């Protein structure tokens, strides 16, 4: 761990932690822990420096630079801005947005806390933190987490995030087909700026109106009852709940991927499969009453 920390407080104003911090995964948390240690030692605040190209929610970024990865665009993020800024505050840092990321912006920093793969790891002020790797020796990153989510590996993604992947949005009115089947649901859309996991049936945990419910959801286009191939809905049946939550904000966490989304030949066939999914979910929650 190499560093050249400037301890002259008259010349320094903060501990700098540059990065995108998308997802606030275990690698980010290791870096932030080191930054808090330096902050306590030097009595200086922590500033998380975030590049502008990964900042503004809902904006489609256009660039003539073909080397720019599409995965930096807002619709591919693991966190909204609000989630990211809240997570940084929880880690003890203030977020600062910078149009340009260069070594010149660190003149007033006592130290730059970053990972080995950071473009600023060679700066003389860098306090370099070893990268975190998974059990297959892959470097933990937002791209790796999105790959796991695209494969339906909700549990693997949770291990790297340190929490289950989740989203928060308003409960919407639906077609009440679940109600007709005897399985009422709440309907949500994943915010457009967030990454959407693999479509299919998940066991989920939902926090709504100061209550927490276990449940089972279908994430997808509901091919049995809908002709829309683009309208992705998260439709969740909450166990042991009969409340009307229309218009309320609900946070849904993806705990376990059960199966892919399917089109059934009849509502009776759909009902039978839903009942099997519900039974499997209740068994899952009985075995795993507490999770991350």
N, C-alpha and C positions, 0 to 999 in steps of 0.2 A: 504494500500500500504506500504509494509515493505521494508526498505532499511538500509544499513549501509555504506554510501558513504565515500570513502577515499578521503579527500580533500588535502592531502599532495602531491602537484604536483611534488615534487622531486622524489617521489616513483611511480608515476603513469604516464602512457603515452597515455591512450585512454579510451573511453567508449565502452564497449563490448556488442554486441547484437548477441547472438548465435541463429542459426536457419537455416531452409532450404529456407525460403522465396519463396516458389514456388507459383506463382500467385500474390504475393504482394497484398493480400486481405485486407479488412478493419481492420482485427485484426492485421496484420503486420503493417499497417499504424499507428494504435494507438501506438504500441510499438515504432516505429521509431519517432513519434512525441515526446514521452517522452524522447527518447535518444537525440533528438535535443535540447530539453529544458535543459537537463543536460550538453550537450556539450557547449551550450552558457554560462551556469552558471560557468562552470569550465574551459572554454577555452581549451577543449581537443577534438581531432578528434574522430569520430565514426568508429568502425571497426565491420563489419558484419562477424561473424565467421560461415562458412558453412562447413558441414562434407563432406569429400571426396566421400563417397558412393553415394552422390546425385549431383556430380559435372560434370563429363565429358560427354559431348554430344555424343550420338551415340554409347556408349560402353554398351554392354550387361554385366551386373554384375552377376557373379556366386558366390554362397556362399553355404557352407555346413550348415549354420545356417538356419534351417527351420522356425524360428520365424521371419525372415526378410520379411517384406511385399513386395510383387511384385510391389506395387504402388510406391516404391522408385526408381524403374528402370527408365532409361531415357525416354522410350516410354510412360510413364505415367505422364509426367510432364505437368504442365500448362504453363510453360515458358521454352524457350531455355536458355542456359547460357548467350548469348548476351543480351536477353531481361531482364533477372534477374539482371545482372550486371548494365545495363543501369537504371533499376528501382531503384536499391540501390543507384546509384550515384544521381538520382533525389531526393532521400530521404536524401541525405547528408552523405552517408556512403561509405567506401571503403570495398571491399570484400576480405576476407582472407580465403584460403582453408586450412583445417586442416585434417590430416590423422586420428587423434584420438581426440575425444571431451571429455575432462575431466576437473575437477576443477583446476588442476595444471596449465592449460594454462592461467588462469586469474590473475596470480601473479602481473602483471603490470597494471591491469585494475583498474580504479577508481570506476567503478560500472558495474554490469551486468544487463542490461535491458532485461527483458524477461516476458513471459506470465505465468499465474498461473500453466499451465500444463507442463512447461519446466522442464527437469531433473535438471536444475541448479537453480530452484526457491528457494531451501533451502540453497544455498550458502550465507554466511554472507554478501557478497557484492551485493546480488541480489536486484534490484529495480523492484518489481513485479507488473505487470500491469494486471488488471482484464480482463478476456476473453470477447470477443465480441460475442453476441448471435443474432440469427435471430428472426423473429417474431413468430417462433414455439419453441423458447428457445433452439435451437440446437447451439452448439458452432461452430462458423465460422471456417472452416478449408479447406484445399485443397481437402480433401476427400469429404466433403459435396458439394463443388463446382463441382467436377467431377460427383458426383451423379446427381446433377441438370442437368448438360450437357448431361449425359447419358439418361435422361428423356426428353430431348428437351426443358428444361426450361431455355432458353437463357436469359430471362429477370431476372429470379431469380438469376442466376449465376452472371449477371452483377451487381445486387444490392450488392452482397457480395464481388465482385472483385473491385467495384468502377469504373469499365469500362467494356465494352463489351469484351467477349472472342474473341480472334483474332489469326490469324497466318499470317506470311509473307513468300512468296515464289515466284519463277519465273513463269511467264506466259508461258505455254507449248503449243505446237501445238497439235490439236485434230483431229478428223475425219471430222470436219466441218458439222456435222449433224444439229447442231443448225442453221448454216448459211443456209442450205437447207430448213429448216423449217421457215425461215424468222426471226429467233431469234438468232443472232450470240452471241457467248459466249467466255469468257476467261476461260482457264483450268488451275488449280493448284493442286498440291499435298500438303497436310499438312505435314510439316517436320516430319520425322520418330520419332524424340525424343519427339514430342508433343502429348498431349492427343487429340483423335479424338471424337468430340461430336456425338450424335445420328444421324444416317443417315436420310436424308429427305430433304424437301424443306424449305429454310430459306429466310427471307428478310435480306439483307446484306447492308453494307456500305463498299466501296472499295476505298482505297487511292493508287493512282498510277500516276507516272510522275507528281507529285506536283498538282494533281487534285483529287477531291473526287466525287464519283458517288454512287447513290443509285442503288440497283438492287435486283434480286432474283436469288438464286442459288439452285442447286441440289447437295447435298453431299452424295456420295454413289457410287454404281457400275454401274449405268445406265442400269438396267436390260432389258429395252425394246430394246436397241441397242447394248448391249455388253454381251458376254458370260463369262466374267471374274468375278468371285465372290470375288476376293481378291484385285483388283486394285481400291482403293477408290480415286475418283476424286471430286474436288470441281469445278463445272461447273456453271459459273455466267453470266447472261445477265445483262449488264450495261444499265441503262436507259439514253436515250438522248446522246448516245456516238456511234461513228462509227470509232474510232481510231484502229490502229493496234498496239497491245501492246506485241507482241511476244518477249520473252527474258527479258522483264522489270520485276522489283520486284513490287509486289502488296501486300498490307496489307488488308486482308478481315476480317471484324467484323461481328459476328453473332448477329443480333438484335432480331429476332423473328422467332420461329419455326411454320411453317404453317401446314405441313402434313408429313406423312411418305412416303418413296420412294415406288413406285409402278411399276409393269410391265404392259404395255398396249398392246392391241391386234394389234394395227396398229399405224403408224406415225400420221395419221389423229386424232386418239383419243389422242395421246400424245400432238399434237399441240393444241387441244382444251383445254386440262387441263393446259398446259403452259400459254395459253392466260388468263385463269381464275386466275392462280397464279399471273401473271403480273398485272392484274386489281386489285387484292386484295392488292398486294404490293404497287401499286401507291396510293391506298386509305390509306394504313397504313402510308406512308410517308407524305401524305397530312394532316393527323391528327397529326402526330408526326414529324414535320419538324426538330426539334432539339431533340437530345437524350443526354445520359450521356456524 
